Each structure stands twice: as C-alpha cells, then as structure tokens.
Amino acid sequence: MKLPNADWQERRGLPELLAALDGRARYVGGAVRDSLLGVDVKDVDIATPLLPDDVMARLKAVDITVVPTGIDHGTLTAVLPDGPIEITTLRRDVSTDGRRATVAFSDDWREDAARRDFTINALFADPDTLEIYDYFGGLTDLETQRIRFIGSPDARIAEDHLRILRYFRFLARFGLTSMDQEAYQACRSAAEKLPQLSRERIADELMKLLAVNDPSYAVQQMIGADIFAHILSEIDPDTEQILARLIQREQAHAIPPIATRRLIALLPKNTEKVATITKDLRFSKKLQKALQSRLAAPTDELAAVNATSVPALAYHHGEEATRDIALLFAADTDLAASLATLEGWQKPEFPLKGGDLISMGMEPGPAVSETLAKIEQAWIKQGFLNEEHVYNLAKQALERDKITRKI
C-alpha cells in the first residue's frame, strides 16, 4: 500500500529538508495514519537513523533553522515556512519506569516501531515512493477501526502510564464504540499507577480527549474502569448524562466543541471543589478563571437560565462563558431562546460614575461605591434601561441617603 498524496507533503522547505537527510528518512505516526484515514494532517513527524548532531549539521548546512527541542531523546524541530516538523532518531528503550524512558539510538526501523504505543501509530512511509511500512498490523487495525497496543498492553502501559489516557483519547477521536478487551483490561488494571505521572501530563491528555467531537463512549468506559478515580479527586455523579446532553446540544446548534465546557460536565458543580481539583492538575490560571466564571452563579440561578436571565449573566461573565452556561444548565425549553439572545450581544456600559453621585450631593466615602454597586445591580435587573432611568435611580438613592443621615 502507498500513502495518498496530500497537501502537507508539499510544504515549503520539506523537499530541501528531505534532501539534506539524503534518503534516510521516513514519515511516521500521525501524518501517515491520518492521511490514510483522509483526515487533515496538522503535525508532521520524520524518523531517521541519522544521529541528532548529524541531522542538526545537515539542516544548518542548507539554512534550515533547527531547534534541539528534545535532543536527549533524539528529537529536533525543523522550523519551516509552513510549520515545524519534528525529526527523531530511531530509538530503542534501555529502561522505563512508567514516567520516562532512557533510550539508545538505533538504525533498526522495526525496533523503533516496537517501542511505540499503538499499531496505527507505528506506520512509516517513504517520502519518495510513498510506500507504507507496517510492522505490527496497523493497516488492518485502521481498516477494522481497532485501537490496539503493540505487543503486550501491560508491557506498553508499564513503559508509560500516560498510554492509559491516550488509549481512551484515540478511542474518542475515532468515534469508536467498541474496545479491544485486552487493552481495556490492561488500562483498568494499571489505573492506580496514573498518580505517578506529572499532573501537567494528565491535564493535557484529559483536555485533548474532551476536545474531540464526541468523547461520550470513551468517558463512559473510563468511569466504568475507575480511571477518573485516579486523576480527579471527584467527578459529578451524573457526568455521563450531563456530557451526553451537552454534546447533543452542541451538535443540534452547530456549536464547536470546547474542552473547558466538557470539563465542567465532569466536575462537581461547586466552585471550591473545582478550584481544588484544577489547582491540583496544574491548570493555567486562565483556565481556572474560565471554569470559575461558568460556575460562579448560585445553583438555583444556573438551573433557571433562560432568555431573561442571560443578559445579566453575559454582563458579569462575558458572552462565551454565558453560552457555555446555557448549554450546560438551561432547560430544553429555554435553550434556543437563550442562545438566540446572545447572538450579536454587546456589553452595555453602565452610565454612572462615583463622581456623578458626589456631584449630585453625596458625601465622599465608602458609601459612594456601595451605592453605585446597588444602582448598577438595579439597572442590570431592570434590563439595562437608559441613562435617564439610571439617574432617577441615583436620585432615589440620594434621597434615601439623606433620610438615613438625618436618622
């Protein structure tokens, strides 16, 4: 079998790169797999028996910028006009501990393929002839839609425990609804090893899984295998139902999937618990803030999201967060109207400042900001009425302030 022609093979600078490697290179992994599946290719990886220092020298000689991104493990990144390409020297594992591997360089293509995770990721292709090299039945597994570890699943997982999560991510990515039972049992048996991984690696893999088109089946199987018990301190007991409903709504309204939104379906609907979980997983502060904003409203308000309450939510949390809140929490009868309210929504500007209250006769001090906040809340609650109405609210507040001071 041959690799089909694809646009990524025409990237600027790629012919020069391959020429510099003097015919001792093959495409490998995702680019080969996805091209065979007819899926758009994002990342291009190249394998070579040439040693890293030799590769670097050859690329620099033809003016290709190269970065030693993982040189200890044989990986360099060539910076081309149409995107980076990773080049890795063939390797074999010397030792592994489930978190990291010590490798030795090799010139044996099959030996390199044997250390990879799944058969479908161990496919090589010759850049000149496009001939496919398949050492472990990956082509058959692609055809039959099967995610299968190379050799013993237990051995592959023992080399790197992250392969447990990668198994379920690939299951989700290809929309599969059946599993290789040997692989599943190996993942289940080794799940207790997951806490040995860095929290960043776990979080990254989890978010990649949640970003695929429909991870429902994979998440369901992960729950059944107690995978989440070892990577999250707590999940929502109704995760399966919440996630399934969310995905159905996204698809019905042609809204692209977002991992952050799906993560909320997994997590308990409690801001304190979410804060603890996300800090433990070393999520970025930006992501932590995004999660908090989508759960900031009281539970009863989230359960009553509708077209009337959406503008106030959008004012406080932004359009994107409010759309997620509606998709997650609005009743079926209120969802369409809630989403429609957000179309073209722009945050109104509160027309009153503290200085306005002072110029109207209010004494400077803490009461100014407190009064301003109360007026703003009334303005929001009454539907962002016009400036004249806001000033009427301010006059009423000032009258109350005068009465209070007299008392």
C-alpha positions in Angstrom: 0.0 0.0 0.0 1.1 3.6 -0.7 0.5 6.8 1.2 -2.0 9.0 -0.7 -0.8 12.4 -2.0 -1.7 15.2 0.4 -1.2 19.0 0.7 1.1 18.6 3.7 3.6 16.8 1.5 4.0 20.0 -0.5 5.1 22.1 2.5 7.7 24.8 1.6 11.1 23.7 2.7 10.2 20.0 3.0 12.0 18.9 -0.2 15.2 20.6 0.9 14.9 19.0 4.4 14.5 15.5 2.9 17.3 16.1 0.5 19.6 17.1 3.4 18.8 13.8 5.1 20.0 12.0 2.0 17.1 9.5 1.6 17.5 8.2 5.2 14.1 9.4 6.4 10.5 8.2 6.6 7.3 9.9 7.6 5.9 8.3 10.8 3.0 8.3 13.1 0.0 10.7 12.9 0.7 12.1 9.5 0.8 8.6 7.9 -2.2 7.4 10.0 -4.4 10.5 9.3 -3.6 10.6 5.6 -4.7 7.0 5.2 -7.9 7.9 7.1 -8.5 11.0 4.9 -8.2 13.3 8.0 -6.4 16.7 7.9 -2.8 16.4 9.0 -1.5 19.0 11.5 1.7 17.7 12.7 4.4 16.0 10.6 7.0 13.7 12.2 10.0 12.3 10.5 12.1 9.3 11.7 15.8 8.8 10.6 18.7 6.5 11.6 21.0 9.6 11.4 22.2 10.8 14.8 20.9 14.1 16.2 24.2 16.0 15.8 24.4 14.8 12.2 20.8 15.9 11.5 21.4 19.3 13.0 24.6 19.9 11.0 22.9 18.8 7.8 19.9 21.1 8.2 22.1 24.1 9.2 24.2 23.5 6.1 21.1 24.1 3.9 20.0 27.1 6.0 17.1 25.4 7.8 16.6 26.6 11.3 16.7 23.7 13.8 15.9 23.7 17.5 17.1 20.9 19.9 13.6 20.5 21.5 14.3 17.0 22.8 17.8 16.2 21.8 18.5 13.9 24.8 15.8 11.7 23.3 16.9 12.3 19.8 14.3 14.8 18.8 14.9 18.1 16.8 12.4 20.5 15.4 13.0 22.0 11.9 11.4 25.4 11.5 9.8 25.6 8.0 7.7 28.4 6.5 4.5 26.3 6.7 5.1 25.0 10.2 7.5 23.0 12.3 8.5 19.4 11.6 9.9 17.1 14.3 12.8 14.8 13.3 13.6 12.0 15.7 16.5 9.5 15.5 15.4 5.8 15.6 15.5 4.6 19.2 15.1 1.6 21.5 14.2 1.7 25.2 17.0 0.9 27.6 14.9 1.3 30.7 11.5 2.7 31.6 9.7 3.5 34.9 6.2 4.4 33.7 7.0 8.1 33.6 10.1 8.5 31.5 12.4 6.3 29.4 16.1 6.0 28.9 16.8 5.4 25.3 19.6 4.3 23.0 19.8 5.3 19.3 19.3 2.7 16.7 19.3 2.1 13.0 16.6 -0.5 13.0 13.2 0.7 11.8 11.3 -2.2 13.3 13.0 -1.8 16.7 11.9 1.8 16.7 8.3 0.9 15.7 8.2 -1.7 18.5 8.6 1.0 21.2 5.6 3.0 20.1 2.2 2.7 21.7 -0.5 1.6 19.2 -0.2 -0.3 15.9 -1.8 2.6 14.0 0.9 5.0 15.3 3.8 2.8 14.1 3.3 3.2 10.4 6.2 4.6 8.3 6.1 5.9 4.8 8.9 6.5 2.3 8.8 10.2 1.2 9.9 9.4 -2.3 8.0 6.2 -3.2 5.2 6.7 -0.6 5.4 3.0 0.2 4.0 2.1 3.6 6.0 0.1 6.2 3.8 -1.7 8.6 5.5 -4.0 11.1 2.6 -4.8 13.5 -0.7 -4.9 11.6 -1.6 -1.2 11.9 -3.1 -1.1 8.4 -5.5 -3.9 9.3 -6.4 -2.1 12.6 -7.1 1.1 10.7 -9.4 -0.8 8.3 -11.2 -2.6 11.1 -11.3 0.5 13.4 -9.4 -1.0 16.2 -7.1 0.7 18.7 -4.6 -2.0 19.7 -1.3 -1.8 21.7 1.8 -3.1 20.0 2.6 -6.4 21.7 1.6 -6.8 25.3 -0.8 -4.0 26.5 0.5 -4.5 30.0 4.1 -4.0 28.9 3.3 -0.9 26.8 1.5 0.7 29.7 4.2 -0.2 32.2 6.6 1.8 29.9 4.5 4.9 30.1 1.3 5.1 32.2 0.0 8.0 30.2 -0.8 5.5 27.5 -3.9 4.6 29.5 -5.3 8.0 28.8 -4.0 8.0 25.3 -5.9 4.8 24.7 -9.2 6.4 25.6 -8.4 9.6 23.7 -7.8 7.6 20.5 -11.0 5.7 21.2 -12.8 9.0 21.4 -11.0 10.6 18.5 -12.1 7.9 16.0 -15.6 7.8 17.5 -15.3 4.1 18.3 -18.0 2.4 20.4 -16.2 -0.9 21.0 -12.9 -1.8 22.6 -10.1 -4.3 22.4 -10.8 -6.1 25.7 -7.2 -7.0 26.3 -6.3 -3.3 26.0 -9.2 -2.2 28.2 -8.4 -4.7 31.0 -4.7 -3.6 30.9 -5.8 0.0 31.3 -8.1 -0.8 34.1 -5.6 -2.9 36.0 -2.9 -0.2 35.7 -5.1 2.8 36.5 -3.7 3.0 40.1 -0.4 4.0 38.5 -1.7 7.2 37.0 -1.0 9.4 40.1 2.7 8.7 39.5 2.6 10.9 36.3 3.1 14.6 36.4 -0.2 16.4 36.9 0.5 18.6 33.8 0.7 15.5 31.5 -2.5 14.2 32.9 -4.3 17.5 32.4 -3.0 17.9 28.9 -4.2 14.4 27.8 -7.5 14.9 29.5 -8.2 18.2 27.7 -7.2 16.6 24.4 -9.7 13.8 25.0 -12.5 16.2 25.9 -11.9 18.3 22.7 -12.7 15.6 20.3 -16.1 15.6 18.5 -17.8 13.1 20.8 -16.0 11.6 23.8 -19.1 10.2 25.4 -18.3 6.5 24.9 -14.7 6.9 26.0 -15.7 8.8 29.1 -18.3 6.2 29.9 -15.7 3.4 29.7 -13.3 5.5 31.8 -15.9 5.8 34.5 -16.5 2.1 34.4 -12.8 1.4 34.7 -12.4 3.8 37.6 -9.9 5.8 35.6 -11.2 9.2 36.9 -10.8 8.0 40.5 -7.1 8.2 40.0 -6.8 11.5 38.1 -9.6 13.6 39.6 -10.4 13.8 43.3 -14.1 13.9 42.5 -16.4 13.9 39.4 -20.1 14.8 39.1 -22.2 11.6 39.8 -24.3 12.5 36.8 -21.3 13.1 34.4 -22.5 10.6 31.7 -25.9 12.2 31.4 -24.7 15.8 31.6 -22.0 15.2 29.0 -24.3 13.3 26.6 -26.9 16.1 26.8 -24.2 18.8 26.3 -22.8 17.1 23.2 -26.3 16.6 21.8 -27.0 20.3 22.3 -23.7 21.4 20.7 -24.4 19.3 17.7 -28.0 20.5 17.4 -27.0 24.1 17.4 -23.8 23.7 15.4 -21.6 24.9 18.2 -18.0 23.6 18.0 -16.8 21.5 21.0 -14.7 23.2 23.7 -12.8 21.1 26.2 -13.4 23.6 29.0 -17.1 23.3 28.6 -17.0 19.5 28.6 -14.7 19.5 31.7 -17.5 21.3 33.6 -19.7 18.3 32.7 -17.3 16.1 34.5 -16.6 18.2 37.6 -18.8 18.7 40.7 -20.8 21.9 40.4 -19.1 23.5 43.4 -16.6 26.3 42.9 -14.5 25.4 45.9 -14.1 21.8 44.8 -13.4 22.8 41.3 -10.7 25.2 42.4 -9.1 22.4 44.4 -9.2 20.0 41.5 -7.9 22.4 38.9 -5.1 23.6 41.1 -4.1 20.0 41.7 -4.0 19.4 38.0 -1.8 22.5 37.5 -4.3 24.1 35.1 -3.4 27.6 34.0 -4.8 30.5 35.9 -6.7 31.5 32.8 -8.4 28.1 32.6 -9.1 28.1 36.3 -10.7 31.5 36.0 -12.8 30.3 33.0 -14.1 27.4 35.0 -15.0 29.5 38.0 -16.8 32.1 35.8 -19.1 29.3 34.4 -20.0 28.1 37.9 -20.0 31.4 39.7 -23.7 31.9 39.8 -25.7 30.2 42.6 -27.0 26.7 41.8 -30.6 27.9 41.6 -29.7 30.6 39.1 -27.9 28.1 36.9 -30.8 25.8 37.0 -33.1 28.7 35.8 -31.1 30.0 32.9 -33.4 31.5 30.3 -33.5 34.3 27.8 -34.4 36.8 30.6 -31.5 35.9 32.8 -28.9 35.5 30.0 -28.2 39.2 29.6 -27.3 39.7 33.2 -25.0 36.6 33.1 -23.3 37.9 30.0 -22.8 41.3 31.6 -21.0 39.6 34.5 -19.2 36.7 32.8 -19.0 37.5 29.1 -20.7 36.1 26.1 -18.6 33.0 25.7 -19.0 31.9 29.3 -22.7 32.6 29.2 -23.2 30.5 26.1 -21.4 27.6 27.9 -23.6 28.2 31.0 -26.8 28.0 28.8 -25.6 24.8 27.0 -24.8 23.2 30.3 -27.7 24.3 32.5 -30.7 25.8 30.6 -33.8 23.7 30.4 -34.6 22.3 27.0 -37.5 24.7 26.5 -35.3 27.7 27.2 -32.1 26.8 25.4 -32.9 28.0 21.9 -34.1 31.4 23.1 -31.2 31.8 25.5 -28.7 31.2 22.7 -30.6 33.5 20.4 -30.4 36.3 23.0 -26.6 36.0 22.9 -26.3 36.4 19.1 -24.7 39.8 18.4 -24.8 40.6 22.1 -22.6 43.6 23.2 -22.0 44.5 26.8 -23.8 47.8 27.7 -21.8 50.5 29.5 -23.0 51.5 32.9 -23.5 55.3 32.5 -23.0 56.3 36.1 -19.7 57.0 38.0 -18.9 57.7 41.6 -18.1 61.3 40.7 -21.7 61.7 39.4 -23.1 60.7 42.8 -20.7 63.2 44.6 -21.7 66.0 42.2 -25.3 65.2 42.9 -24.7 65.9 46.6 -23.4 62.6 48.1 -20.7 62.8 50.7 -17.4 61.2 49.5 -16.6 58.0 51.3 -17.2 54.2 51.2 -20.9 54.8 50.8 -20.3 56.1 47.3 -19.0 52.8 45.9 -21.6 50.8 47.9 -24.4 52.9 46.5 -23.0 52.8 43.0 -22.9 49.0 43.1 -26.6 48.8 44.3 -27.7 51.1 41.5 -25.8 49.1 38.9 -27.5 45.9 40.2 -30.9 47.5 39.9 -30.0 48.7 36.4 -29.0 45.2 35.4 -32.1 43.6 37.0 -34.4 46.0 35.2 -32.9 45.2 31.8 -30.1 47.9 31.3 -32.6 50.8 31.0 -31.5 54.2 29.6 -29.3 56.8 31.2 -32.3 58.9 32.4 -33.6 55.9 34.3 -30.2 55.3 35.9 -30.1 58.9 37.1 -33.6 58.5 38.6 -32.3 55.5 40.5 -29.4 57.6 41.7 -31.7 60.4 42.9 -33.8 57.9 44.8 -30.6 56.5 46.4 -29.5 60.0 47.4 -32.9 60.7 49.0 -32.6 57.5 51.0 -29.1 58.5 52.0 -30.3 61.9 53.2 -33.0 60.3 55.3 -30.6 57.8 56.8 -28.2 60.5 57.8 -31.0 62.5 59.4 -32.0 59.5 61.5 
